[in-house]
Amino acid sequence: MRVLGIETSCDETGLAIYDTARGLVAHALHSQVAMHEAYGGVVPELASRDHVRRVVPLAQRVVSEAGLTFADLDGIAYTQGPGLAGALLVGASVAHALGFALVEFVLAVCVMWRFTSGSAAMQHAERVRWIPSLGISYHLAVDGISVLFVGLTALLTVLIIVYSWDTIRHQVKLYMMCLLALETTTMGVFVSLDLILFFVFWELMLIPSYFLIKLSSTVESYLQYREAFVKFLKGFRALTPGR
């Protein structure tokens, strides 16, 4: 079993990979002592921001030194406490987000692995009656095209988490939550067979997209997207039954 450990409780960013068969296989540490020295002690906000900049590059470094990929990890552990609240949140956020994304990726690979190629039938179908009076059901399945988009979405989510970590300095937890929500709703769009369910997933996809753009874009692009988002909401309201 291979576990990635993350330590961000105070003024040091430490990462390591432990293998139950081989022991400690790789580790890296960055100290913030020089940064805090001018203040005579640890400044929590500065510590948290530096953890944001360092944690993923160090994770990439230890994974590379161990000769592994993120998909080879069996688990991710992080320091829950004691420590500085903001600093601890950095480690928890990256561990949760990357862990959930890797689980989604593994499940997507399993779906692709069990998919029978050469068949025109919808596979891995799931159907539950939702609103019987309107003939609406929770109907999901994949075909030869959508199964590829499911795997691609899962892979891109992992890559985005890894490669965008050092560019998001504020509201990291909200950013990761929105990214995972966007992954879920995007997959829902690709696998929906019911038209109304497809429309629901499509509209829900706009909500995390809105916040992601707000968190990571310039003022001009944010205002442009906000205008488009309002138009989509007006369209949704116009198509709602009973209006």
Rosetta blueprint (number, residue, H / E / L):
1 M L
2 R E
3 V E
4 L E
5 G E
6 I E
7 E E
8 T L
9 S L
10 C L
11 D L
12 E E
13 T E
14 G E
15 L E
16 A E
17 I E
18 Y E
19 D E
20 T L
21 A L
22 R L
23 G E
24 L E
25 V E
26 A E
27 H E
28 A E
29 L E
30 H E
31 S E
32 Q L
33 V H
34 A H
35 M H
36 H H
37 E H
38 A H
39 Y H
40 G L
41 G L
42 V L
43 V L
44 P H
45 E H
46 L H
47 A H
48 S H
49 R H
50 D H
51 H H
52 V H
53 R H
54 R H
55 V H
56 V H
57 P H
58 L H
59 A H
60 Q H
61 R H
62 V H
63 V H
64 S H
65 E H
66 A L
67 G L
68 L L
69 T L
70 F H
71 A H
72 D H
73 L L
74 D L
75 G E
76 I E
77 A E
78 Y E
79 T L
80 Q L
81 G L
82 P L
83 G L
84 L L
85 A H
86 G H
87 A H
88 L H
89 L H
90 V H
91 G H
92 A H
93 S H
94 V H
95 A H
96 H H
97 A H
98 L H
99 G H
100 F H
101 A H
102 L H
103 V H
104 E H
105 F H
106 V H
107 L H
108 A H
109 V H
110 C H
111 V H
112 M H
113 W H
114 R L
115 F L
116 T L
117 S L
118 G L
119 S L
120 A L
121 A L
122 M L
123 Q E
124 H E
125 A E
126 E E
127 R E
128 V E
129 R E
130 W E
131 I E
132 P H
133 S H
134 L H
135 G L
136 I E
137 S E
138 Y E
139 H E
140 L E
141 A E
142 V E
143 D L
144 G L
145 I L
146 S H
147 V H
148 L H
149 F H
150 V H
151 G H
152 L H
153 T H
154 A H
155 L H
156 L H
157 T H
158 V H
159 L H
160 I H
161 I H
162 V H
163 Y H
164 S H
165 W H
166 D H
167 T H
168 I L
169 R L
170 H L
171 Q L
172 V H
173 K H
174 L H
175 Y H
176 M H
177 M H
178 C H
179 L H
180 L H
181 A H
182 L H
183 E H
184 T H
185 T H
186 T H
187 M H
188 G H
189 V H
190 F H
191 V H
192 S E
193 L L
194 D L
195 L H
196 I H
197 L H
198 F H
199 F H
200 V H
201 F H
202 W H
203 E H
204 L H
205 M H
206 L H
207 I H
208 P H
209 S H
210 Y H
211 F H
212 L H
213 I H
214 K H
215 L H
216 S H
217 S L
218 T L
219 V H
220 E H
221 S H
222 Y H
223 L H
224 Q H
225 Y H
226 R H
227 E H
228 A H
229 F H
230 V H
231 K H
232 F H
233 L H
234 K H
235 G H
236 F H
237 R H
238 A H
239 L H
240 T L
241 P L
242 G L
243 R L
